[in-house]
Amino acid sequence: MSVGWRTGSVGAPVLGGCPVLVSFVYLVACRVFALVLLLARGDRSKELELLVLRHELSILRRHAAPAADRERSAGAGGAEPGDASSLVAAVPGHA
């Protein structure tokens, strides 16, 4: 089996005819590069990133709470007032 560049199914070059291997090598290279950058960063920038991520998480939790309340109330007693799904028109002779 010769290892060389050839064209894949979508026209992209594929090394050795194994696109999964190329994707895996690319993924590993990206992760190693990210690890090197993470190790090279200072503690101050890491703390700032944690602060930003905690803030984003608190915002997401705030937005998820009303949705959970709506689901709980819909399951407990039916649709909320003003919900269009609670309106059903019965037409005689139609199934």
MIKOLDO-921950 format. One line per 4 residues: number of its first residue (from 1); their letters; for each residue x, y, z of N, C-alpha, C, CB. Coordinates in nm, 3 decimals, m for minus. Atoms other than C-alpha are relative to their C-alpha. Glycine has a CB too. Layout:
NUM> A> X/Y/Z/X/Y/Z/X/Y/Z/X/Y/Z  ... $
***
This chain:
1> MSVG> 0.085/m0.117/0.000/0.000/0.000/0.000/0.089/0.123/0.000/m0.097/0.000/0.122  m0.081/m0.120/0.008/0.151/0.328/m0.104/m0.069/0.112/0.075/0.027/0.040/m0.146  0.054/m0.113/m0.074/0.107/0.633/0.115/0.030/0.124/m0.081/0.060/0.009/0.144  m0.016/m0.121/0.079/0.051/0.945/m0.087/m0.128/0.079/0.000/0.043/m0.032/m0.144 $
5> WRTG> 0.118/m0.084/0.006/m0.190/1.225/m0.156/m0.087/m0.043/m0.116/0.038/0.148/m0.013  0.097/0.025/0.105/m0.502/1.149/m0.352/m0.128/0.074/0.035/m0.026/m0.153/m0.019  0.122/m0.075/m0.021/m0.844/1.302/m0.388/m0.104/m0.087/0.067/m0.053/0.054/m0.132  0.106/0.071/m0.071/m1.120/1.199/m0.146/m0.132/0.012/m0.071/m0.012/0.051/0.142 $
9> SVGA> 0.133/0.004/0.062/m1.492/1.166/m0.213/m0.055/0.139/m0.027/m0.096/m0.076/0.088  0.050/m0.135/0.022/m1.556/1.540/m0.187/0.103/0.089/m0.066/m0.044/0.061/0.131  m0.102/m0.076/0.071/m1.245/1.648/m0.373/0.114/0.049/0.088/m0.063/0.115/m0.065  m0.106/m0.043/m0.090/m1.031/1.715/m0.065/0.113/m0.103/m0.002/m0.053/0.020/0.143 $
13> PVLG> m0.109/0.097/m0.002/m0.684/1.559/m0.055/m0.004/m0.084/0.127/0.135/0.072/m0.012  0.003/0.094/m0.111/m0.666/1.253/0.168/0.132/m0.073/0.002/m0.120/m0.101/m0.012  m0.129/0.067/m0.012/m0.339/1.112/0.298/m0.021/m0.148/0.018/0.080/0.058/0.119  0.003/0.145/m0.011/m0.310/0.741/0.235/m0.138/m0.061/m0.014/0.056/m0.040/0.129 $
17> GCPV> 0.133/0.055/0.021/m0.678/0.700/0.161/m0.077/m0.026/0.127/0.011/m0.126/m0.077  0.069/0.024/m0.126/m0.785/0.710/0.526/m0.039/0.134/0.064/0.089/m0.083/0.097  0.040/m0.130/m0.054/m0.981/1.027/0.609/m0.020/0.000/0.151/m0.126/0.047/m0.066  0.018/0.007/m0.145/m1.054/0.904/0.963/0.133/0.021/0.071/m0.062/m0.135/0.040 $
21> LVSF> m0.133/m0.016/m0.059/m0.683/0.883/1.038/0.046/0.145/m0.008/0.101/m0.091/m0.070  m0.038/m0.141/0.016/m0.624/1.233/0.902/m0.078/0.086/0.098/m0.024/0.047/m0.146  0.082/m0.076/m0.096/m0.913/1.368/1.112/0.050/m0.020/0.142/m0.147/m0.042/m0.011  m0.050/0.030/m0.134/m0.776/1.195/1.421/0.132/0.073/0.027/0.017/m0.151/0.018 $
25> VYLV> m0.129/m0.068/m0.016/m0.425/1.333/1.366/m0.021/0.149/0.015/0.093/m0.030/m0.121  0.031/m0.142/m0.010/m0.569/1.681/1.314/m0.055/0.034/0.139/m0.100/0.041/m0.108  0.057/m0.023/m0.132/m0.773/1.655/1.635/0.106/m0.006/0.109/m0.110/m0.103/0.028  m0.107/0.013/m0.100/m0.474/1.536/1.837/0.094/0.120/m0.008/0.080/m0.131/m0.022 $
29> ACRV> m0.089/m0.115/0.015/m0.256/1.814/1.694/m0.063/0.126/0.059/0.035/0.023/m0.148  0.069/m0.117/m0.056/m0.517/2.076/1.786/m0.001/m0.005/0.153/m0.144/0.009/m0.052  0.004/0.013/m0.146/m0.548/1.940/2.141/0.139/0.022/0.062/m0.054/m0.138/0.039  m0.137/m0.019/m0.051/m0.169/1.930/2.190/0.036/0.147/m0.006/0.102/m0.085/m0.081 $
33> FALV> m0.028/m0.143/0.013/m0.140/2.286/2.061/m0.075/0.080/0.107/m0.040/0.049/m0.141  0.077/m0.070/m0.104/m0.417/2.401/2.298/0.061/m0.023/0.138/m0.146/m0.048/m0.002  m0.063/0.030/m0.128/m0.243/2.226/2.589/0.127/0.082/0.019/0.032/m0.149/0.011  m0.123/m0.080/m0.008/0.086/2.399/2.511/m0.034/0.146/0.029/0.082/m0.011/m0.132 $
37> LLLA> 0.041/m0.138/m0.026/m0.091/2.735/2.498/m0.052/0.017/0.142/m0.105/0.044/m0.101  0.053/m0.008/m0.136/m0.269/2.661/2.826/0.113/0.001/0.103/m0.095/m0.116/0.026  m0.112/0.005/m0.093/0.057/2.574/2.999/0.084/0.127/m0.006/0.087/m0.120/m0.030  m0.081/m0.121/0.015/0.223/2.889/2.863/m0.069/0.123/0.057/0.032/0.022/m0.146 $
41> RGDR> 0.074/m0.116/m0.052/m0.052/3.122/2.992/0.026/0.018/0.148/m0.149/m0.016/m0.026  m0.019/m0.031/m0.141/m0.022/3.292/3.325/m0.123/m0.031/0.083/0.038/0.144/0.017  0.110/0.028/m0.091/m0.235/3.236/3.630/m0.109/0.106/m0.007/0.051/m0.010/0.143  0.097/m0.110/0.006/m0.402/3.576/3.591/m0.100/m0.021/m0.112/0.073/0.135/m0.019 $
45> SKEL> 0.091/0.020/0.112/m0.546/3.494/3.249/m0.089/m0.123/0.022/0.079/m0.016/m0.131  0.082/0.117/m0.031/m0.664/3.152/3.371/m0.112/0.036/0.097/0.087/m0.112/0.059  0.101/m0.043/m0.095/m0.845/3.316/3.662/m0.107/0.085/m0.068/0.064/0.079/0.114  0.095/m0.082/0.073/m1.007/3.566/3.426/m0.092/m0.089/m0.084/0.073/0.101/m0.090 $
49> ELLV> 0.083/0.091/0.079/m1.127/3.283/3.200/m0.101/m0.072/0.089/0.089/m0.102/m0.075  0.093/0.065/m0.093/m1.279/3.102/3.499/m0.111/0.095/0.043/0.076/m0.051/0.124  0.100/m0.099/m0.038/m1.456/3.422/3.603/m0.103/0.018/m0.111/0.068/0.134/0.033  0.091/m0.017/0.114/m1.604/3.465/3.254/m0.088/m0.124/m0.016/0.080/0.027/m0.130 $
53> LRHE> 0.079/0.123/0.015/m1.713/3.100/3.236/m0.105/m0.013/0.111/0.092/m0.122/0.002  0.098/0.004/m0.109/m1.881/3.122/3.578/m0.114/0.097/m0.026/0.068/0.033/0.134  0.103/m0.097/0.033/m2.066/3.433/3.464/m0.094/m0.055/m0.107/0.063/0.132/m0.046  0.082/0.060/0.106/m2.185/3.258/3.146/m0.089/m0.111/0.055/0.090/m0.055/m0.112 $
57> LSIL> 0.079/0.108/m0.060/m2.299/2.959/3.351/m0.116/0.055/0.083/0.090/m0.088/0.088  0.108/m0.058/m0.080/m2.499/3.179/3.587/m0.110/0.056/m0.091/0.054/0.111/0.092  0.100/m0.051/0.095/m2.671/3.344/3.288/m0.080/m0.116/m0.058/0.068/0.080/m0.114  0.070/0.116/0.055/m2.755/3.005/3.137/m0.095/m0.062/0.102/0.099/m0.105/m0.047 $
61> RRHA> 0.088/0.054/m0.104/m2.897/2.884/3.468/m0.122/0.088/0.020/0.077/m0.015/0.132  0.112/m0.093/m0.014/m3.111/3.197/3.493/m0.101/m0.018/m0.112/0.051/0.143/0.002  0.090/0.019/0.113/m3.253/3.136/3.146/m0.066/m0.137/0.002/0.075/0.019/m0.131  0.055/0.135/m0.005/m3.310/2.766/3.210/m0.107/m0.013/0.108/0.111/m0.103/0.024 $
65> APAA> 0.096/0.011/m0.110/m3.507/2.822/3.533/m0.143/0.031/m0.045/0.040/0.094/0.112  0.139/m0.023/0.043/m3.816/2.982/3.370/m0.052/m0.112/m0.090/m0.009/0.134/m0.074  0.045/0.110/0.086/m3.828/2.703/3.110/m0.037/m0.122/0.084/0.110/m0.037/m0.103  0.031/0.113/m0.088/m3.820/2.441/3.385/m0.131/0.025/0.075/0.115/m0.026/0.099 $
69> DRER> 0.125/m0.033/m0.068/m4.100/2.624/3.567/m0.119/m0.019/m0.093/0.003/0.145/0.051  0.109/0.018/0.097/m4.313/2.626/3.250/m0.029/m0.148/m0.021/0.035/0.066/m0.134  0.020/0.144/0.019/m4.258/2.253/3.200/m0.070/m0.061/0.121/0.134/m0.070/m0.025  0.059/0.054/m0.122/m4.347/2.181/3.562/m0.148/0.037/0.008/0.075/0.053/0.123 $
73> SAGA> 0.140/m0.041/m0.009/m4.669/2.385/3.546/m0.084/m0.064/m0.110/m0.011/0.153/m0.007  0.074/0.064/0.108/m4.770/2.234/3.212/m0.028/m0.146/0.035/0.079/0.009/m0.133  0.020/0.140/m0.038/m4.725/1.883/3.350/m0.095/m0.014/0.118/0.131/m0.063/0.035  0.083/0.010/m0.120/m4.913/1.962/3.671/m0.147/0.025/m0.027/0.049/0.098/0.103 $
77> GGAE> 0.142/m0.030/0.014/m5.234/2.107/3.538/m0.044/0.038/m0.138/m0.035/0.107/0.091  0.041/m0.034/0.135/m5.244/2.158/3.167/0.078/0.118/m0.054/m0.148/0.028/m0.004  m0.069/m0.109/0.069/m5.149/2.441/2.940/m0.012/0.130/0.078/m0.055/0.018/m0.143  0.003/m0.130/m0.063/m5.070/2.791/3.056/m0.105/0.088/m0.067/0.139/0.067/m0.007 $
81> PGDA> 0.095/m0.092/0.063/m5.318/3.073/2.995/0.066/0.068/m0.120/m0.050/0.105/0.101  m0.053/m0.063/0.120/m5.274/3.216/2.649/0.075/m0.094/m0.091/0.089/0.112/0.039  m0.070/0.098/0.081/m5.123/2.897/2.512/m0.093/m0.045/m0.112/0.046/m0.122/0.086  0.083/0.032/0.116/m5.255/2.831/2.160/m0.031/m0.149/m0.009/0.068/0.047/m0.127 $
85> SSLV> 0.025/0.143/0.009/m5.228/2.454/2.204/m0.121/m0.043/0.081/0.123/m0.076/0.046  0.118/0.037/m0.079/m5.515/2.461/2.455/m0.129/0.022/m0.078/m0.003/0.080/0.129  0.117/m0.026/0.081/m5.754/2.578/2.183/m0.015/m0.111/m0.103/0.009/0.139/m0.069  0.025/0.109/0.093/m5.905/2.285/1.993/m0.137/0.022/m0.061/0.009/m0.141/0.070 $
89> AAVP> 0.127/m0.019/0.069/m6.173/2.328/1.731/m0.054/m0.138/m0.040/0.016/0.093/m0.126  0.063/0.126/0.036/m6.412/2.034/1.696/m0.087/0.021/m0.122/m0.082/m0.056/0.118  0.078/m0.009/0.122/m6.548/1.988/1.346/m0.076/m0.130/m0.016/0.091/0.029/m0.125  0.075/0.124/0.013/m6.834/1.739/1.316/0.021/m0.065/m0.137/m0.149/0.026/0.023 $
93> GHA> m0.017/0.075/0.125/m6.782/1.468/1.055/0.143/m0.016/m0.044/m0.077/0.065/m0.108  m0.142/0.011/0.036/m6.403/1.498/1.047/0.073/m0.067/0.116/0.063/0.141/m0.031  m0.074/0.072/m0.104/m6.166/1.267/1.229/0.128/0.071/0.032/0.029/m0.142/m0.044 $
***
